[in-house]
Amino acid sequence: MASPFLNYISEKMRLKRYAKRTIQSYVYWIKAYINFNGQRHPLSCHDKEVEQFLSYLTNKLDVAPNTQGIALNALVFLYRGILLKPLTLELNFNKSKQHTKLPVVLTQAEVTALLTKIVSRYALPCQLMYGSGLRLMEVVRLRIQDIDFDFHAIQIWQGKGGKNRRVTLAKELCESLKVQIAMVQSIYQQDQLNPDYKGVWLPYALARKNPRASNDVQWHYLFPSNRLSTDPETGFARRHHIDETTLRKAVKVAARNGGIDKNVTCHTLRHSFATHLLQRGADIRTVQEQLGHTDIRTTQIYTHVIEHGANGVRSPLSDLF
């Protein structure tokens, strides 16, 4: 059971409209920090203990730079927003270094094998992750109105880093999407007969500005859950999107059943989308925009995949054959 102190932090973050995942992540790292310091109250600790903890994450746990950064952000919030004792700007700790790692990419034949083996319920989300380069959470959070059939595009709102973008939509998926939308509309009609149903969850600002939008079918999730759930903030009955964990597991099973001997995840489909676009001659700036990368250097990792990580160098052994 969570301590009253951690529950207090969660409640404060919720009132400040932090995302649910951010709250879970910050509480996780704050708890880890408290345990690292022998369960001493954070008020009795400060810069020195924070530096030791962050160095421990690198030296002993070998966490990635992003992970260490999240832990740092959690502790900055703790001392500035909860304890009102801000940390110094000159923290001295061993920073985690980024290790260059090429992404796992499937061949077109392997993508076909994966999509053939995926259970029908999750086929369309997987096709969108590969066909439009969507992240896992971007695809499960799609709303009906995000699909633009006229221009064969998908609107992504509040993607990673809070960025919005438009991505390509394969015209071959239009009919499947229309069938999916018709199914969602049917579920919507059934939910409207339920007196306890209060519509779909909406971002806070929109919920205040347009309170009727929650009962507009266009705002409902494209891939809804099979059952209603209770909104933990309001207690209202709502229909959320499909569980991303279940989709992850379905991809793993499909890869295994398809005989793909690679570490395949949902993100592998996004990696494959980018790599295959470049192989077809797409401009790297175009691929950057489709993926929503702020820095083109992030996109350039896919050029290394195409070159097999060897910068296109021809082996002298090839001259012997």
C-alpha positions as CSV (number, residue, x, y, z in Angstrom):
1,M,0.0,0.0,0.0
2,A,1.4,3.4,-0.9
3,S,2.4,5.7,1.9
4,P,0.3,8.8,2.8
5,F,3.2,11.0,1.6
6,L,3.3,9.3,-1.8
7,N,-0.5,9.5,-2.0
8,Y,-0.3,13.2,-1.2
9,I,2.2,13.7,-4.0
10,S,-0.1,11.9,-6.5
11,E,-3.0,14.0,-5.5
12,K,-1.1,17.3,-5.8
13,M,0.1,16.3,-9.3
14,R,-3.4,15.3,-10.3
15,L,-4.8,18.7,-9.2
16,K,-2.0,20.3,-11.3
17,R,-3.3,18.3,-14.3
18,Y,-0.3,16.2,-14.7
19,A,-0.8,13.2,-17.1
20,K,-1.5,9.9,-15.4
21,R,1.7,8.3,-16.7
22,T,3.8,11.2,-15.5
23,I,2.3,10.9,-12.0
24,Q,3.0,7.2,-12.0
25,S,6.6,7.7,-13.2
26,Y,7.4,10.5,-10.7
27,V,5.9,8.6,-7.8
28,Y,8.0,5.5,-8.8
29,W,11.2,7.5,-8.8
30,I,10.5,9.4,-5.6
31,K,9.8,6.1,-3.9
32,A,13.0,4.7,-5.2
33,Y,14.9,7.7,-4.0
34,I,13.4,7.4,-0.5
35,N,14.3,3.7,-0.3
36,F,17.8,4.5,-1.6
37,N,18.2,6.8,1.4
38,G,17.1,4.2,4.0
39,Q,13.5,5.5,3.9
40,R,14.5,8.8,5.4
41,H,12.0,11.6,4.8
42,P,13.1,13.7,1.8
43,L,13.1,16.8,4.0
44,S,16.1,15.5,5.8
45,C,17.9,15.1,2.4
46,H,18.8,17.5,-0.3
47,D,21.5,18.1,-3.0
48,K,24.0,15.6,-1.8
49,E,21.6,12.7,-1.5
50,V,20.1,13.5,-4.9
51,E,23.5,13.5,-6.5
52,Q,24.4,10.2,-4.9
53,F,21.1,8.7,-6.1
54,L,21.4,9.9,-9.7
55,S,25.0,8.6,-9.8
56,Y,23.9,5.3,-8.4
57,L,21.4,5.0,-11.3
58,T,24.3,5.3,-13.7
59,N,27.0,3.5,-11.9
60,K,25.1,0.5,-10.6
61,L,21.9,0.2,-12.6
62,D,23.3,1.5,-15.9
63,V,20.1,3.3,-16.8
64,A,19.6,5.1,-20.1
65,P,20.0,8.9,-20.2
66,N,16.3,9.4,-20.7
67,T,15.5,7.3,-17.6
68,Q,18.0,9.2,-15.5
69,G,16.5,12.5,-16.8
70,I,13.0,11.4,-15.7
71,A,14.3,10.5,-12.2
72,L,15.9,13.9,-12.0
73,N,12.7,15.7,-13.1
74,A,10.8,13.8,-10.5
75,L,13.1,14.9,-7.7
76,V,13.2,18.5,-9.0
77,F,9.4,18.5,-8.8
78,L,9.5,16.9,-5.3
79,Y,11.7,19.6,-3.8
80,R,10.3,22.5,-5.7
81,G,6.6,21.7,-5.9
82,I,6.0,19.6,-2.8
83,L,8.7,20.4,-0.2
84,L,9.4,24.0,-1.3
85,K,13.1,23.5,-1.0
86,P,14.4,23.7,-4.6
87,L,17.5,21.9,-5.6
88,T,20.6,23.8,-6.7
89,L,21.1,24.3,-10.5
90,E,24.7,23.0,-10.1
91,L,24.0,19.3,-9.2
92,N,27.2,17.2,-9.6
93,F,26.5,13.6,-10.5
94,N,27.7,11.0,-13.0
95,K,25.5,11.5,-16.0
96,S,24.4,8.5,-18.1
97,K,25.9,8.4,-21.6
98,Q,23.9,7.6,-24.7
99,H,25.0,4.3,-26.2
100,T,24.5,4.2,-30.0
101,K,22.0,1.4,-30.7
102,L,20.6,0.6,-34.1
103,P,16.8,0.0,-34.1
104,V,15.4,-3.4,-35.0
105,V,13.9,-3.2,-38.4
106,L,11.8,-5.9,-40.3
107,T,12.1,-6.7,-43.9
108,Q,8.9,-6.2,-46.0
109,A,8.5,-10.0,-46.0
110,E,8.7,-10.1,-42.2
111,V,6.2,-7.2,-41.9
112,T,3.8,-9.3,-44.1
113,A,4.4,-12.4,-41.9
114,L,3.7,-10.4,-38.7
115,L,0.5,-8.8,-40.1
116,T,-0.7,-12.1,-41.3
117,K,-0.3,-13.7,-37.9
118,I,-1.7,-10.9,-35.8
119,V,-5.2,-11.5,-34.3
120,S,-7.9,-9.7,-36.2
121,R,-8.8,-7.4,-33.4
122,Y,-5.3,-5.8,-33.5
123,A,-4.6,-6.0,-37.2
124,L,-5.7,-2.5,-38.0
125,P,-3.7,-0.8,-35.2
126,C,-0.6,-2.7,-36.3
127,Q,-1.2,-1.7,-40.0
128,L,-1.4,1.9,-38.9
129,M,1.8,1.7,-36.8
130,Y,3.6,0.4,-39.9
131,G,1.7,2.3,-42.6
132,S,1.8,5.7,-40.9
133,G,4.8,5.4,-38.5
134,L,2.7,5.8,-35.4
135,R,3.9,5.2,-31.9
136,L,1.9,2.7,-29.8
137,M,0.2,5.3,-27.6
138,E,-0.5,7.5,-30.7
139,V,-2.5,4.7,-32.3
140,V,-4.5,3.7,-29.3
141,R,-5.4,7.3,-28.6
142,L,-6.8,8.0,-32.0
143,R,-10.2,9.5,-32.2
144,I,-12.7,9.1,-35.0
145,Q,-12.3,12.7,-36.2
146,D,-8.5,12.3,-36.5
147,I,-8.9,10.3,-39.7
148,D,-9.0,12.5,-42.8
149,F,-10.3,10.3,-45.7
150,D,-10.3,13.2,-48.2
151,F,-6.6,13.9,-48.0
152,H,-5.5,10.4,-46.8
153,A,-4.0,11.7,-43.6
154,I,-4.1,11.2,-39.9
155,Q,-3.9,14.0,-37.4
156,I,-1.8,13.3,-34.3
157,W,-2.5,15.5,-31.4
158,Q,-0.2,15.9,-28.4
159,G,2.3,13.3,-29.6
160,K,5.7,12.8,-27.8
161,G,6.9,16.2,-26.6
162,G,3.4,17.6,-26.9
163,K,3.8,18.1,-30.7
164,N,1.0,17.9,-33.2
165,R,1.5,16.6,-36.8
166,R,-0.2,15.1,-39.8
167,V,1.0,11.8,-41.2
168,T,0.2,9.8,-44.3
169,L,-2.7,7.3,-44.4
170,A,-2.4,4.3,-46.8
171,K,-5.5,4.4,-49.0
172,E,-5.6,0.6,-48.8
173,L,-6.7,1.0,-45.1
174,C,-9.6,3.4,-45.8
175,E,-12.3,0.7,-46.2
176,S,-11.1,-1.1,-43.0
177,L,-11.2,2.2,-41.1
178,K,-14.7,2.9,-42.3
179,V,-15.8,-0.5,-41.0
180,Q,-14.1,0.2,-37.7
181,I,-15.8,3.6,-37.4
182,A,-19.2,2.0,-38.1
183,M,-18.5,-0.5,-35.3
184,V,-17.6,2.3,-32.9
185,Q,-20.8,4.2,-33.9
186,S,-22.8,1.0,-33.1
187,I,-21.1,0.8,-29.7
188,Y,-21.8,4.5,-29.1
189,Q,-25.5,4.0,-29.8
190,Q,-25.6,1.2,-27.2
191,D,-23.8,3.4,-24.6
192,Q,-26.2,6.2,-25.1
193,L,-29.0,3.9,-23.8
194,N,-27.0,3.5,-20.5
195,P,-28.1,6.1,-18.0
196,D,-24.7,5.9,-16.2
197,Y,-22.7,6.6,-19.4
198,K,-21.1,10.1,-19.3
199,G,-19.3,10.1,-22.6
200,V,-15.6,9.8,-23.5
201,W,-12.8,11.3,-21.6
202,L,-11.6,14.6,-22.9
203,P,-8.5,16.8,-22.2
204,Y,-9.2,19.2,-19.4
205,A,-9.2,22.5,-21.4
206,L,-11.5,21.0,-24.0
207,A,-13.9,19.5,-21.4
208,R,-14.3,23.0,-19.9
209,K,-14.6,24.8,-23.2
210,N,-17.0,22.3,-24.9
211,P,-18.7,20.1,-22.3
212,R,-21.0,18.5,-24.9
213,A,-18.0,17.1,-26.9
214,S,-17.7,14.1,-24.6
215,N,-21.0,12.8,-26.0
216,D,-20.0,13.6,-29.6
217,V,-19.3,10.3,-31.4
218,Q,-16.5,12.0,-33.4
219,W,-14.5,12.4,-30.2
220,H,-14.8,8.8,-29.3
221,Y,-11.8,6.5,-29.5
222,L,-11.2,4.7,-32.8
223,F,-10.2,1.6,-30.9
224,P,-12.5,1.4,-27.9
225,S,-12.3,-1.0,-25.0
226,N,-14.7,-3.9,-24.9
227,R,-16.3,-2.6,-21.7
228,L,-17.0,0.5,-19.8
229,S,-14.7,1.7,-16.9
230,T,-15.0,4.2,-14.1
231,D,-13.1,7.5,-14.5
232,P,-10.9,7.6,-11.3
233,E,-11.2,11.4,-11.2
234,T,-14.9,11.9,-11.6
235,G,-16.4,8.4,-10.9
236,F,-18.2,8.6,-14.3
237,A,-18.8,5.6,-16.5
238,R,-16.8,6.0,-19.7
239,R,-15.4,3.8,-22.5
240,H,-11.7,4.1,-22.7
241,H,-9.4,3.0,-25.6
242,I,-8.0,-0.5,-25.9
243,D,-5.2,-1.5,-23.5
244,E,-1.8,-0.9,-25.0
245,T,-0.3,-3.7,-22.9
246,T,-2.6,-6.2,-24.7
247,L,-1.6,-4.9,-28.1
248,R,2.1,-5.2,-27.1
249,K,1.6,-8.9,-26.2
250,A,-0.4,-9.6,-29.4
251,V,2.6,-8.2,-31.5
252,K,5.0,-10.5,-29.6
253,V,2.8,-13.5,-30.2
254,A,2.4,-12.7,-33.9
255,A,6.1,-12.3,-34.3
256,R,6.8,-15.7,-32.7
257,N,4.0,-17.4,-34.7
258,G,5.4,-15.7,-37.9
259,G,8.8,-17.2,-37.3
260,I,10.5,-13.8,-37.0
261,D,13.8,-14.3,-35.1
262,K,14.1,-10.7,-34.0
263,N,13.2,-8.8,-30.9
264,V,9.9,-7.4,-32.3
265,T,7.9,-4.7,-30.4
266,C,5.2,-2.3,-31.5
267,H,7.9,0.3,-32.0
268,T,9.6,-2.0,-34.5
269,L,6.8,-1.3,-36.9
270,R,7.5,2.4,-36.7
271,H,11.3,1.8,-37.2
272,S,10.4,-0.3,-40.3
273,F,8.1,2.4,-41.6
274,A,11.0,5.0,-41.5
275,T,13.6,2.6,-43.0
276,H,11.4,1.4,-45.8
277,L,10.5,5.0,-46.7
278,L,14.2,5.9,-47.0
279,Q,14.8,2.7,-49.0
280,R,12.1,3.9,-51.5
281,G,14.0,7.2,-51.9
282,A,12.0,9.4,-49.6
283,D,13.8,12.6,-48.5
284,I,15.0,12.4,-44.9
285,R,13.3,15.7,-44.1
286,T,10.0,14.2,-45.1
287,V,10.6,11.2,-43.0
288,Q,11.5,13.5,-40.1
289,E,8.2,15.3,-40.4
290,Q,6.3,12.0,-40.6
291,L,7.9,10.7,-37.5
292,G,7.6,14.0,-35.6
293,H,11.3,14.2,-34.7
294,T,12.5,17.6,-33.5
295,D,16.2,16.9,-34.4
296,I,17.0,15.4,-37.8
297,R,19.9,13.5,-36.2
298,T,17.3,11.3,-34.5
299,T,16.0,10.4,-38.0
300,Q,19.4,9.8,-39.4
301,I,19.8,6.7,-37.4
302,Y,17.7,5.0,-40.1
303,T,20.3,5.8,-42.8
304,H,22.8,3.8,-40.8
305,V,20.3,0.9,-40.7
306,I,20.1,1.0,-44.5
307,E,23.9,1.0,-44.7
308,H,24.1,-1.9,-42.3
309,G,26.0,0.3,-39.8
310,A,29.1,0.3,-42.0
311,N,28.6,3.6,-43.9
312,G,28.3,1.7,-47.1
313,V,31.9,0.4,-47.0
314,R,32.5,-2.6,-49.3
315,S,34.4,-5.4,-47.7
316,P,37.7,-6.5,-49.4
317,L,36.5,-10.0,-49.0
318,S,33.9,-9.4,-51.6
319,D,36.6,-9.0,-54.2
320,L,37.7,-12.6,-53.7
321,F,34.5,-14.0,-55.0
